[in-house]
Amino acid sequence: MPGRSRKKRRVYGPADREARNNNKVIKAFRVMDPESSMEIAAVTRGLDWDEDRLEYEKIPKVHQAFILDPRIVNAHFKRGFEAHASFERARRAAHRQVDESEDWIQDAEIGDVYVRNRRHVLAPIISPTMTEETKDMKDALGDEGIRGLRGSHARRVGGLTIYIAQLKPHVLPNAEVEASYVNALDTAFAVHAISSVTFGPLQVVDR
């Protein structure tokens, strides 16, 4: 017929349709025990360091460690699914990992504090159990067809971290001041014996 496009329309399979949906998210995390979290927040806020300079935008009183970081998983979703895979199957696989996980993690320790972009204060969480849990979770999703989460990719696990605070922009103008702040906070954590912590049950949220 005149005026009608002869261009063929691509037909997408189920996996292709899921790959084009950028809003799919699965995140898995554990929450630190409240007593330790409150102590970390209190020590951070009361830090004895340059009282004329030190200002925070926020100091969380709840600390999560991501077993599956939603930003990383979402990036893999955007890369797509292998044939016959689906978000729903990946979601169920993640929830099965919860059923097989330990209720409480007792072997976690807080590593040396670091600052990202001169504003975001973080600390690594060192836990063999939670590291292995991350590998297992990524392998489970990879087995369900999420590209980039299978085999060797799952074994390259990113570091577990907790978010300590967000500083106001003027607080750390250069690397020397940043190093001074980090050293003061690490020392304060050591003085208050903030090292070994526990984390609660594994939680999975999806949408």
C-alpha positions in Angstrom: 0.0 0.0 0.0 1.3 3.6 -0.7 3.0 5.3 2.2 3.4 2.1 4.2 6.9 1.3 5.4 8.3 -2.0 4.0 10.9 -2.1 6.9 10.7 -5.3 8.8 9.9 -5.1 12.4 12.2 -7.0 14.7 10.5 -9.7 16.8 11.9 -10.0 20.3 12.0 -13.1 22.3 11.3 -13.2 26.1 15.0 -12.9 27.0 15.5 -10.0 24.5 12.5 -8.1 26.0 13.9 -8.5 29.5 17.3 -7.2 28.3 15.7 -4.0 27.1 14.0 -3.3 30.4 16.6 -1.2 32.3 14.5 -1.0 35.5 15.1 -4.6 36.7 16.9 -4.6 40.1 18.0 -7.3 42.5 19.9 -6.3 45.6 21.1 -8.5 48.5 22.5 -7.2 51.7 23.1 -7.7 55.4 22.5 -5.0 58.1 25.1 -4.5 60.9 23.9 -5.0 64.4 22.3 -1.8 65.7 24.6 -1.4 68.7 27.7 -1.4 66.5 26.1 1.0 64.0 25.2 3.5 66.6 28.7 3.4 68.1 30.2 4.0 64.6 27.9 6.9 64.0 28.6 8.4 67.4 32.4 8.2 67.1 32.3 9.6 63.6 30.2 12.6 64.7 32.3 13.3 67.8 35.6 13.0 66.1 38.4 15.1 67.6 39.7 16.6 64.4 39.8 20.3 63.3 36.5 21.4 64.9 36.5 24.6 62.7 36.5 22.5 59.5 34.7 19.3 60.2 31.1 19.3 58.9 29.0 16.4 57.7 26.1 16.3 55.3 24.9 13.0 56.8 26.0 10.2 59.1 23.9 7.0 58.7 22.9 5.2 61.8 22.3 2.0 59.9 25.0 0.2 58.0 24.4 -2.2 55.1 26.9 -4.4 53.4 25.8 -5.4 49.9 26.2 -9.0 49.0 24.8 -8.0 45.6 25.3 -4.3 44.8 22.2 -3.2 42.9 24.2 -0.9 40.6 26.5 -3.8 39.5 23.6 -6.2 39.0 21.6 -3.6 37.1 24.6 -3.1 34.8 24.6 -6.9 34.1 20.9 -6.8 33.4 21.5 -4.1 30.8 24.0 -6.4 29.1 21.1 -8.8 28.7 20.1 -12.4 29.3 21.1 -15.6 27.6 18.6 -17.6 25.7 15.6 -18.9 27.7 16.6 -16.8 30.8 14.3 -14.5 32.6 14.3 -12.0 35.4 11.8 -14.0 37.4 14.0 -17.1 37.4 17.0 -14.9 38.5 14.8 -13.4 41.3 13.8 -16.9 42.5 17.5 -18.0 42.5 18.5 -15.0 44.6 15.7 -15.8 47.2 16.8 -19.5 47.3 20.2 -18.3 48.4 18.5 -16.6 51.4 17.1 -20.0 52.5 20.6 -21.5 52.4 22.4 -18.7 54.2 23.5 -18.3 57.8 21.2 -16.1 60.1 24.0 -14.1 61.6 27.6 -13.4 60.5 30.0 -13.4 63.3 33.4 -13.2 61.5 33.2 -9.6 60.1 35.8 -7.0 60.8 36.0 -3.3 59.8 39.1 -2.4 57.7 40.9 0.9 57.3 38.7 3.9 56.4 39.0 5.6 53.0 37.4 8.5 51.3 35.9 8.6 47.8 35.8 11.9 45.8 36.8 13.8 48.9 33.3 13.5 50.4 32.2 9.9 50.8 33.6 8.1 53.8 33.6 4.3 53.6 35.2 1.3 55.3 35.8 -2.2 53.9 34.2 -5.2 55.6 36.4 -8.2 55.8 34.5 -11.4 56.2 35.3 -14.8 54.5 31.7 -15.9 55.0 30.2 -12.8 53.3 32.8 -12.9 50.5 31.9 -16.5 49.7 28.2 -15.6 49.9 28.7 -12.9 47.2 30.4 -15.5 44.9 27.6 -18.0 45.5 24.9 -15.3 44.8 26.5 -14.2 41.6 27.0 -17.7 40.4 23.3 -18.5 41.1 22.2 -15.6 38.9 24.8 -16.4 36.3 23.4 -20.0 36.1 20.0 -18.4 35.4 21.4 -16.7 32.3 22.4 -13.2 33.4 25.4 -12.3 31.3 28.6 -11.5 33.1 27.8 -13.2 36.4 28.9 -16.7 35.5 32.1 -18.6 36.4 35.3 -16.4 36.5 33.2 -13.2 36.5 31.4 -14.4 39.7 34.8 -15.1 41.3 36.0 -11.6 40.8 34.1 -10.3 43.8 34.2 -6.6 44.5 35.0 -5.5 48.1 32.2 -5.4 50.7 31.9 -1.9 52.2 29.8 0.1 54.6 29.0 3.8 54.2 30.3 5.8 57.2 29.5 9.4 56.3 29.1 12.2 53.7 31.3 15.2 54.3 30.5 18.8 53.2 32.5 19.8 50.1 34.9 22.2 51.8 36.1 19.8 54.5 38.9 18.0 52.5 40.4 20.4 50.0 43.5 18.3 49.3 45.1 14.9 49.8 47.1 16.0 52.9 44.0 17.1 54.8 42.2 14.0 53.6 45.0 11.8 55.0 44.8 13.6 58.3 41.1 13.1 58.6 41.3 9.4 57.7 44.1 8.8 60.2 42.1 10.6 63.0 39.0 8.4 62.2 40.9 5.2 62.1 42.6 6.1 65.4 39.2 6.9 67.0 37.8 3.5 65.9 40.8 1.8 67.3 40.5 3.7 70.7 36.9 2.7 70.9 37.6 -0.9 69.9 35.4 -0.7 66.9 36.7 -3.6 64.9 34.8 -6.9 65.1 31.1 -6.6 64.2 28.2 -8.8 63.4 25.6 -8.7 60.6 22.0 -9.8 60.6 20.2 -12.2 58.2 20.6 -12.0 54.4 17.9 -9.9 52.7 17.0 -9.8 49.1 14.9 -7.0 47.5 13.8 -7.1 43.9 11.6 -5.2 41.5 
